[in-house]
Amino acid sequence: MTDFLLLAFIFLIAGVIAVPIASRLGLGSVLGYLIAGIVISPALAVLNVDVISIQHFAEFGVVMMLFLVGLELEPRTLWQMRARLLGLGGGQIGLTTLLVTAVAMALGQPWTIALAIGLVLALSSTAIVLQTLNERGLMKSDGGQSSFAVLLTQDIAVIPMLAFIPLLAMPELMGLGLGAEGAAHGAEAAHGDGHGGGHGDGHKADAGHGPGLSLVDGLNGWQTALVTLGAIGFVVLAGSFLTTPVFRFIASARLRELFTAAALMMVIGIALLMSLVGLSPALGTFLAGVVLANSSYRHELESDIDPFRGLLLGLFFMTVGAGINFGLLYANLVSILSLTIGLIVLKVGVLLLLAWLFKLRGGDKWLFSLGLAQAGEFGFVLLSFTVANQVIPQAIADQLLLVVALSMLLTPGLFIAYDRLIAPRYSGEAQEEREVDVPGDRKIIVAGAGRIGGLVNRILEAAGYETTAIDYNSHRLEIMERFGRRHYYGDATRPDLLAAAGIAEADLLIVTIDGREQINSVVHYVVQNYPDVHVMARAVDRDHVYELWSLGCRDIIRETYDSSLRMGRSAFEALGIDRSVAEDMVDHFRERDAEAMIAVADVYELGIVPHENEAYINRVKEIMETWEPQTRENMARIRSGATDT
């Protein structure tokens, strides 16, 4: 237990120190984690830590990340991406594999080894690319969407690669003593002595593809296909019909930890099911995310899973940095650096060609090409798999592992080059495209879908606006769903849920939740952290208006104010005053009252009881001395003017 706590402490302190420094220098969090891993490598060597085992555990962050990505994609959107998935993704894998294979054969490798190398290096890093695109706000760009399409295709392609690679096995490797046991030992030594400064027992045979419990072992081809399709069908059907009642039942307890536990259970369960039928866990959870993209619990799921994803991805990036075999790197520095740079240049060339064919323009083609130029984390898995199946010799696999790790290490630098050298050249063009292509619809978030927020939301939707309405009452959401109205479950006072709902891109936030303190909490957080968002807030009473004003909100609606004004107008009409005159009298009252409210709000101090605030009391007295007589006189003039007419 002590060893585990010490290891966790080392990783956490490295990340906490390195990432803020890297972010402040404009290097991004990914490079910060990679550098942190390199720095702590000697300490891990002293502790004899198996970095690769930790890396396999941390790769679950990629699984969670693809689940969250799936939540952002409705099935309709995914279908619209089919051309990119098949064209860009399939083209990238095919062309890169072909060219890398040709280069490897030119360097003297047999075609079987060369082809295996081509398949391994054709993949890119889903973890680094998606994390960086999200951090820099580039995921929604044309280049970001194209990159995502290629990465998704690559994740799918890993499955047939795992089935195809054993067919390339070289019998002559058996003569080198690499039989079944020898190959397995070689796979474990892929990051062996000197790995990260000499720590760890090395790379295990694979990440979930080795011996273990399986639902398809011993089945023939068609039986395996049926079990696999059954697992996929179960995920789709369960996501469509079972998750909503299950989450509704859990939400009724109003305990956040239960919802978090259920969300983790679902993701882990799907990943386990996919592993049992020989599919990629990341692909399975992505599919589940797509199925749940229309769920009312989407934002709550995203906010609950996201912290775990961030921690595991950070750990994964640190293990990549810590896993560099510096002994082997120093011994073959020129050749390994040449191979790494050559791989990046080759992949950039392939990606630029595809960008041109698929009409990616301006900065998007460079974002697409530079972002996917590295090898990926699945390269570690596939290289171990090739050694275990006598496809690639151990010595070559060791060097390729370094090429994969170094290319990933250089990727944040490529993004920095894009940001500082390439993107500024196309900023004018990007602005012009935004002005032409971006629709005029505004992103609106309604926090609270009760008796006030629900009506406000209906008014906006009736006018054609799309809103994101969030409410913490699962029973209310169930009722709304029965009437065909769409809302999302979640506590809008939580910053992580607001982030999941898209507060960073919102134009308008309407706060109508119950509870004075809860309203204040949301308003204060958004005003302080998202000053460009227009905040409209519901006030419980007059004093609450002053509180919200002091918190920075300038669009405040008292929940009973307008109904009171309408009743006042009706009272005038009941007293025999003409309707139009009554409306003018009430309008004048509203204007004068608003002026008085602003004057008092300027001296209101949050946290001080109004009747103990001398400045507040004096201002109210001052206003009342002049406000009431003037208002009475003006309203009498409005009434008499109408009578004279």
C-alpha positions in Angstrom: 0.0 0.0 0.0 2.8 2.4 0.9 4.5 1.7 -2.5 1.3 2.5 -4.3 0.8 5.7 -2.4 4.4 6.7 -3.1 4.0 6.0 -6.8 0.8 8.0 -7.0 2.4 10.9 -5.1 5.3 10.9 -7.6 3.0 11.0 -10.6 0.7 13.6 -9.1 3.4 16.0 -8.0 5.2 15.7 -11.4 2.0 16.6 -13.2 0.9 19.4 -10.8 4.3 21.1 -11.3 5.0 20.5 -15.0 1.6 21.0 -16.6 1.0 24.6 -15.3 4.5 25.6 -16.3 4.1 24.1 -19.8 0.6 25.7 -20.2 1.9 29.1 -19.1 4.7 28.9 -21.7 2.2 28.1 -24.3 3.3 24.4 -24.8 0.1 22.8 -23.8 -0.7 20.2 -21.1 0.2 17.2 -23.2 3.8 18.3 -23.6 3.9 19.1 -19.9 2.8 15.6 -19.0 5.4 14.1 -21.4 8.2 16.2 -19.9 7.0 15.3 -16.4 7.3 11.6 -17.3 10.8 12.1 -18.6 11.8 13.9 -15.4 10.5 11.3 -13.0 11.9 8.4 -15.1 15.0 8.0 -12.8 12.9 7.8 -9.7 10.7 5.1 -11.3 13.8 3.2 -12.2 15.0 3.2 -8.6 11.6 2.0 -7.5 11.7 -0.7 -10.2 8.3 0.4 -11.5 6.7 -1.4 -14.4 5.8 1.6 -16.5 4.2 -0.3 -19.3 1.7 -2.0 -16.9 0.8 1.4 -15.6 0.5 2.6 -19.2 -2.0 -0.2 -20.1 -4.1 0.9 -17.1 -3.9 4.6 -18.1 -5.0 3.7 -21.7 -8.5 3.4 -20.2 -8.4 7.2 -20.4 -8.6 6.8 -24.2 -11.7 4.6 -23.8 -13.3 7.3 -21.7 -12.3 10.0 -24.1 -14.0 8.2 -27.0 -17.1 7.7 -24.9 -17.2 11.5 -24.3 -16.6 12.2 -28.0 -19.5 9.9 -28.9 -21.8 11.9 -26.6 -21.1 14.9 -28.8 -22.1 13.0 -32.0 -25.7 12.2 -32.8 -26.1 9.1 -35.1 -27.2 11.5 -37.9 -23.9 13.4 -37.6 -21.9 10.2 -37.6 -23.7 9.1 -40.8 -22.9 12.5 -42.4 -19.2 11.7 -41.7 -19.2 8.5 -43.7 -17.3 10.0 -46.6 -14.5 11.2 -44.4 -14.4 7.9 -42.5 -14.0 5.9 -45.6 -12.2 8.3 -47.8 -9.9 10.2 -45.5 -9.5 7.5 -42.9 -9.2 4.6 -45.3 -7.0 6.5 -47.6 -4.6 7.6 -44.8 -4.2 4.0 -43.5 -3.8 2.5 -47.0 -1.3 5.1 -48.4 0.7 5.3 -45.3 1.0 1.5 -44.9 2.0 1.2 -48.6 4.7 3.9 -48.4 6.2 2.8 -45.0 6.3 -0.8 -46.3 8.1 0.4 -49.4 10.7 2.3 -47.4 11.2 -0.6 -45.0 11.8 -3.0 -47.9 14.2 -0.4 -49.5 16.1 -0.6 -46.2 16.5 -4.3 -46.5 13.6 -5.7 -44.6 11.6 -8.7 -45.9 8.1 -7.9 -47.1 6.4 -9.5 -44.2 8.3 -7.4 -41.6 8.0 -4.3 -43.8 4.2 -4.7 -44.1 3.9 -5.2 -40.3 5.9 -2.1 -39.7 3.7 -0.2 -42.2 0.5 -1.2 -40.3 2.0 -0.3 -37.0 3.2 3.2 -38.0 0.1 4.0 -40.1 -1.8 4.7 -36.8 -1.8 8.1 -35.0 -2.3 9.0 -31.4 -6.0 9.4 -30.5 -5.1 10.5 -27.0 -2.7 13.3 -27.9 -4.5 14.6 -30.9 -8.1 14.8 -29.5 -6.8 16.2 -26.2 -4.9 18.9 -27.9 -7.7 19.8 -30.3 -10.1 20.1 -27.4 -7.7 22.2 -25.4 -7.2 24.6 -28.3 -10.9 24.8 -29.3 -10.1 23.3 -32.7 -12.3 20.2 -32.5 -15.2 21.8 -34.3 -13.1 23.2 -37.2 -13.0 21.4 -40.5 -9.5 20.2 -39.9 -10.4 19.0 -36.4 -13.4 17.1 -37.7 -11.4 15.5 -40.5 -8.7 14.5 -37.9 -11.4 12.9 -35.7 -12.7 10.9 -38.7 -9.3 9.5 -39.5 -8.6 8.7 -35.8 -12.0 6.9 -35.5 -11.2 4.9 -38.7 -7.8 3.9 -37.3 -9.3 2.7 -34.0 -11.7 0.5 -36.0 -8.8 -0.7 -38.2 -6.9 -2.1 -35.2 -9.3 -5.0 -35.0 -8.6 -6.4 -38.5 -4.9 -5.6 -38.0 -4.8 -7.9 -34.9 -6.4 -10.6 -37.0 -4.1 -10.1 -40.0 -0.7 -9.7 -38.3 -0.3 -13.4 -37.1 -0.6 -14.4 -40.8 2.7 -12.6 -41.4 4.6 -14.8 -38.9 8.1 -15.7 -40.0 9.1 -19.4 -39.3 12.8 -18.4 -39.4 12.3 -16.5 -36.1 11.6 -19.8 -34.4 15.2 -20.8 -35.2 16.4 -17.8 -33.2 14.9 -19.3 -30.1 11.8 -17.2 -30.3 9.3 -19.9 -29.9 6.0 -19.3 -28.1 7.7 -18.7 -24.7 10.7 -16.9 -26.2 8.5 -14.6 -28.2 6.4 -13.8 -25.1 9.6 -13.0 -23.2 10.7 -10.9 -26.1 7.5 -8.9 -26.0 7.9 -8.3 -22.3 11.4 -7.1 -22.9 10.3 -4.6 -25.6 10.8 -1.9 -23.1 13.4 -3.9 -21.2 16.6 -3.0 -19.5 17.3 0.7 -19.8 13.7 1.5 -20.4 13.1 4.9 -18.9 16.5 4.7 -17.3 16.4 1.0 -16.6 13.1 0.6 -14.7 10.4 -2.0 -15.0 10.1 -5.5 -16.3 9.0 -4.2 -19.7 6.1 -4.3 -22.1 3.6 -7.0 -21.4 2.5 -9.0 -24.4 -0.4 -6.7 -25.2 -3.1 -4.6 -23.8 -6.0 -7.0 -23.4 -5.4 -9.2 -26.5 -3.4 -11.8 -24.7 -4.6 -14.9 -22.9 -7.6 -14.4 -20.7 -11.4 -14.8 -20.5 -13.0 -14.6 -23.9 -16.4 -15.3 -25.3 -15.2 -16.2 -28.7 -12.4 -18.7 -27.9 -12.9 -22.0 -29.7 -15.7 -20.6 -31.9 -15.6 -20.9 -35.7 -15.9 -17.9 -38.0 -19.6 -17.5 -38.2 -20.1 -18.2 -34.5 -17.6 -15.5 -33.6 -19.3 -13.1 -36.0 -22.7 -13.8 -34.4 -21.4 -13.3 -30.8 -19.6 -10.1 -31.9 -22.7 -8.7 -33.6 -24.8 -9.7 -30.6 -22.5 -7.7 -28.3 -22.7 -4.7 -30.5 -26.5 -5.1 -30.7 -26.8 -5.3 -26.9 -24.8 -2.1 -26.5 -27.1 -0.3 -29.0 -30.3 -1.6 -27.6 -29.3 -1.2 -23.9 -28.2 2.4 -24.7 -31.4 3.2 -26.4 -34.0 1.6 -24.1 -32.4 0.7 -20.7 -30.1 3.6 -19.7 -32.9 6.2 -19.4 -35.0 4.3 -16.8 -31.9 3.1 -15.0 -30.4 6.6 -14.7 -33.9 8.1 -13.8 -34.1 5.6 -10.9 -30.6 6.5 -9.8 -31.2 10.2 -10.2 -34.2 10.0 -7.9 -31.9 9.5 -5.0 -30.3 12.9 -5.7 -26.8 11.6 -4.7 -24.2 12.6 -7.1 -21.8 9.8 -6.1 -24.3 7.2 -7.1 -24.7 8.7 -10.6 -20.9 8.9 -10.9 -20.6 5.3 -9.9 -23.3 4.3 -12.4 -21.6 6.2 -15.2 -18.2 4.5 -14.5 -19.9 1.1 -14.2 -21.5 1.6 -17.6 -18.2 2.6 -19.3 -16.2 -0.1 -17.7 -18.9 -2.7 -18.4 -19.0 -1.8 -22.1 -15.2 -1.9 -22.4 -15.1 -5.3 -20.7 -17.8 -6.7 -23.0 -16.0 -5.5 -26.1 -12.7 -7.0 -24.8 -14.5 -10.3 -24.2 -15.6 -10.5 -27.9 -12.2 -9.4 -29.2 -13.3 -5.8 -30.2 -11.7 -2.5 -29.3 -13.0 -1.2 -25.9 -12.6 2.3 -27.2 -14.7 1.5 -30.2 -17.4 0.0 -28.1 -17.6 3.0 -25.7 -17.6 5.4 -28.6 -20.6 3.5 -30.0 -22.4 3.7 -26.7 -21.7 7.5 -26.5 -23.2 8.0 -29.9 -26.3 6.0 -28.9 -26.6 8.2 -25.7 -26.0 11.5 -27.6 -29.7 12.2 -27.5 -30.2 11.2 -23.9 -31.5 13.7 -21.3 -28.6 12.5 -19.0 -25.9 13.3 -21.6 -24.4 16.4 -19.8 -24.5 14.8 -16.4 -22.6 11.7 -17.8 -20.1 14.0 -19.5 -19.4 16.0 -16.4 -19.1 12.9 -14.2 -16.7 11.0 -16.5 -14.5 13.9 -17.6 -12.4 14.2 -14.4 -11.4 10.5 -14.6 -10.6 10.8 -18.3 -8.4 13.8 -17.6 -6.5 12.0 -14.8 -6.0 8.8 -16.7 -4.9 10.6 -19.9 -2.4 12.6 -17.9 -1.0 9.5 -16.4 -0.8 7.9 -19.9 1.1 10.8 -21.3 3.6 10.6 -18.4 4.1 6.9 -18.9 5.0 7.7 -22.6 7.7 10.1 -21.4 8.9 7.8 -18.7 9.0 4.9 -21.1 11.7 6.2 -23.4 14.6 3.7 -23.4 17.4 6.3 -23.2 20.2 3.7 -23.3 19.0 2.4 -26.6 18.3 5.9 -27.9 21.8 7.2 -27.1 23.3 4.1 -28.8 21.3 4.6 -32.0 20.6 8.4 -31.8 21.2 9.3 -35.4 19.3 6.4 -36.9 16.3 6.6 -34.6 16.0 10.4 -35.0 16.2 10.0 -38.7 13.5 7.3 -38.7 11.3 9.5 -36.5 11.6 12.6 -38.6 11.3 10.6 -41.8 8.0 9.0 -40.5 6.6 12.5 -39.6 7.6 13.9 -43.0 6.1 10.9 -44.9 2.8 11.1 -43.0 2.6 14.9 -43.5 3.0 14.3 -47.2 0.3 11.7 -47.3 -2.1 13.8 -45.3 -1.5 16.9 -47.4 -2.3 14.9 -50.5 -5.6 13.6 -48.9 -6.4 17.2 -47.7 -6.0 18.4 -51.3 -8.2 15.6 -52.7 -10.9 16.2 -50.1 -10.7 20.0 -50.5 -9.5 21.0 -47.0 -8.4 24.6 -47.4 -6.2 27.1 -45.7 -5.1 26.4 -42.1 -7.4 23.3 -41.9 -5.2 21.3 -44.2 -2.1 22.0 -42.1 -3.9 21.4 -38.8 -5.1 18.0 -40.3 -1.6 17.1 -41.7 0.6 18.2 -38.8 -1.8 16.9 -36.1 -1.9 13.3 -37.4 1.8 13.0 -38.3 2.9 10.9 -35.3 2.6 7.2 -34.5 0.0 6.2 -31.9 -0.4 4.5 -28.6 -1.8 1.4 -30.3 1.7 1.1 -31.8 2.9 -0.1 -28.4 0.3 -2.8 -28.4 0.8 -3.9 -32.0 4.6 -4.0 -31.7 4.4 -6.3 -28.7 1.8 -8.4 -30.6 4.1 -8.7 -33.6 7.0 -9.9 -31.4 4.8 -12.4 -29.6 3.6 -13.8 -33.0 7.1 -14.0 -34.5 6.5 -11.3 -37.1 9.0 -8.6 -36.1 12.4 -9.4 -34.5 13.0 -8.1 -31.0 15.8 -5.8 -32.0 13.7 -4.0 -34.7 10.7 -3.8 -32.3 12.9 -2.1 -29.7 13.9 0.7 -32.1 10.4 1.1 -33.4 9.1 1.5 -29.9 11.4 4.5 -29.6 10.2 5.9 -32.9 6.6 5.7 -31.7 7.4 7.4 -28.4 9.5 10.1 -29.9 7.0 11.0 -32.6 4.4 11.3 -29.9 6.8 13.5 -27.9 7.3 15.8 -30.9 3.6 16.2 -31.6 2.9 19.1 -29.2 5.7 20.9 -30.9 4.0 20.5 -34.3 0.8 22.0 -32.8 2.8 24.9 -31.5 4.3 25.4 -34.9 0.8 25.4 -36.4 -0.5 28.0 -33.8 2.5 30.4 -34.2 3.6 30.0 -37.8 0.7 28.7 -39.9 -2.6 29.7 -38.3 -1.8 33.5 -38.3 -1.3 33.4 -42.1 -4.8 32.1 -42.6 -6.6 34.1 -39.8 -8.2 36.5 -42.3 -9.5 33.6 -44.4 -10.8 31.8 -41.4 -12.7 34.9 -40.3 -14.2 35.3 -43.7 -15.3 31.6 -43.7 -16.9 32.0 -40.3 -18.8 35.1 -41.5 -20.1 33.1 -44.5 -20.7 29.7 -43.1 -21.7 30.1 -39.4 -25.4 30.3 -38.9 -27.0 33.1 -37.0 -28.4 30.8 -34.3 -27.3 31.6 -30.8 -26.3 29.0 -28.2 -28.7 29.4 -25.3 -28.6 27.6 -21.9 -31.6 27.6 -19.6 -30.7 26.6 -16.1 -33.8 25.3 -14.5 -36.9 24.0 -16.3 -39.6 24.5 -13.7 -42.6 26.8 -13.7 -40.5 29.8 -14.9 -37.7 28.3 -16.9 -40.0 25.8 -18.6 -42.2 28.7 -19.9 -39.2 30.8 -21.0 -37.8 27.7 -22.8 -41.1 27.2 -24.6 -41.2 30.8 -25.7 -37.6 30.6 -27.2 -38.3 27.3 -28.9 -41.6 28.7 -30.4 -39.5 31.4 -32.0 -37.2 28.8 -33.6 -34.3 29.0 -31.1 -32.5 25.8 -30.0 -31.9 25.7 -26.3 -30.1 23.5 -23.8 -32.5 23.3 -20.8 -31.0 21.7 -17.6 -32.9 20.6 -14.6 -32.0 18.6 -11.5 -35.5 17.2 -11.1 -35.7 13.8 -12.8 -39.4 13.5 -12.3 -40.0 16.8 -14.1 -37.8 15.7 -17.0 -39.8 12.5 -17.2 -43.0 14.5 -17.5 -41.5 16.7 -20.2 -40.3 13.7 -22.2 -43.9 12.3 -22.3 -45.0 15.6 -23.9 -42.1 15.4 -26.4 -40.1 18.2 -24.9 -36.3 17.7 -24.6 -34.4 18.7 -21.4 -31.2 17.5 -19.8 -30.6 16.2 -16.3 -28.0 17.9 -14.1 -27.2 20.4 -11.4 -26.5 23.7 -13.1 -24.6 25.0 -10.0 -21.7 22.7 -10.9 -19.1 24.3 -13.0 -18.2 21.0 -14.7 -21.8 20.4 -15.8 -22.0 24.0 -17.2 -18.8 23.2 -19.1 -20.3 20.0 -20.5 -23.4 21.9 -21.5 -21.2 24.3 -23.5 -21.1 27.5 -21.4 -17.8 28.5 -23.0 -19.5 28.8 -26.4 -22.8 30.1 -25.1 -24.2 33.5 -26.0 -27.0 33.6 -23.3 -27.5 31.9 -20.0 -30.9 32.2 -18.4 -30.8 31.2 -14.7 -34.3 30.2 -13.4 -33.4 27.5 -10.8 -35.0 27.5 -7.4 -33.1 28.8 -4.4 -31.6 32.2 -3.8 -28.1 30.9 -3.0 -28.1 28.5 -5.9 -29.0 31.3 -8.3 -26.2 33.5 -6.8 -23.7 30.7 -7.1 -24.3 30.2 -10.8 -24.4 33.9 -11.6 -21.2 34.6 -9.7 -19.3 31.7 -11.4 -20.3 32.6 -14.9 -19.9 36.3 -14.6 -16.4 35.8 -13.2 -15.2 33.1 -15.6 -17.2 33.8 -18.8 -17.6 37.6 -19.1 -18.7 37.3 -22.7 -21.8 35.3 -21.8 -25.0 37.4 -21.3 -26.5 36.3 -18.0 -30.2 36.7 -17.3 -31.2 35.8 -13.8 -34.4 35.2 -11.9 -34.6 37.2 -8.6 -36.7 36.0 -5.7 -37.5 39.4 -4.3 -36.3 43.0 -4.3 -33.3 42.4 -2.0 -32.2 39.5 -4.2 -32.1 42.0 -7.2 -29.5 44.0 -5.3 -27.5 40.8 -4.5 -27.4 39.8 -8.2 -26.5 43.3 -9.2 -23.6 43.3 -6.8 -22.5 40.0 -8.3 -22.2 41.6 -11.8 -25.5 40.5 -13.3 -27.2 43.3 -15.3 -30.3 41.5 -16.6 -32.5 40.6 -13.6 -36.1 39.7 -13.6 -38.1 39.5 -10.4 -40.2 36.4 -10.5 -43.5 38.1 -9.5 -42.8 41.6 -10.9 -44.5 41.4 -14.3 -47.5 39.6 -12.9 -47.8 42.3 -10.3 -47.7 45.1 -12.9 -50.4 43.3 -14.9 -52.6 43.1 -11.8 -52.0 46.9 -11.2 -53.0 47.6 -14.8 -56.2 45.5 -14.4 -56.9 47.3 -11.1 -56.8 50.7 -13.0 -59.2 49.3 -15.6 -61.5 48.0 -12.9 -61.6 51.6 -11.5 -62.8 52.9 -14.9 -59.6 54.0 -16.5 -59.2 53.3 -20.2 -56.9 50.4 -21.0 -54.3 52.4 -23.0 -54.1 55.0 -20.2 -53.7 52.2 -17.6 -50.9 50.8 -19.7 -49.1 54.2 -19.9 -49.5 54.6 -16.1 -48.0 51.2 -15.4 -45.2 51.8 -17.9 -44.3 55.0 -16.2 -44.2 53.2 -12.8 -41.9 50.6 -14.3 -39.5 53.2 -15.6 -39.4 55.1 -12.4 -39.0 52.0 -10.3 -36.1 50.7 -12.4 -34.3 54.0 -11.9 -34.8 53.8 -8.2 -33.6 50.2 -8.1 -30.4 51.0 -9.9 -29.7 53.9 -7.6 -30.1 51.7 -4.5 -28.2 48.8 -6.0 -25.1 51.0 -6.4 -24.8 51.3 -2.6 -25.8 47.7 -1.8 -23.0 45.6 -0.3 -23.2 41.8 -0.5 -23.0 40.2 2.9 -24.3 43.2 4.8 -27.8 43.0 6.1 -29.7 46.0 4.4 -31.1 47.4 7.6 -27.5 47.6 9.0 -26.1 49.3 6.0 -26.2 53.0 6.7 -25.4 54.0 3.1 -28.2 51.8 1.8 -30.7 53.2 4.3 -29.8 56.8 3.5 -30.1 56.2 -0.2 -33.5 54.6 0.2 -34.7 57.5 2.3 -33.4 60.1 -0.2 -35.1 58.4 -3.1 -38.4 57.9 -1.3 -38.6 61.6 -0.4 -38.6 62.6 -4.0 -39.7 59.4 -5.8 -43.2 59.0 -4.4 -44.4 62.6 -4.9 -43.0 62.9 -8.4 -44.4 59.5 -9.5 -47.8 60.4 -8.1 -47.7 63.8 -9.9 -46.6 62.3 -13.2 -49.2 59.5 -13.1 -51.9 62.0 -12.3 -50.8 64.1 -15.3 -51.0 61.0 -17.6 -54.5 60.3 -16.4 -55.7 63.9 -16.6 -54.1 64.4 -20.1 -56.1 61.5 -21.3 -59.2 62.9 -19.7 -58.7 66.3 -21.3 -58.2 64.7 -24.7 
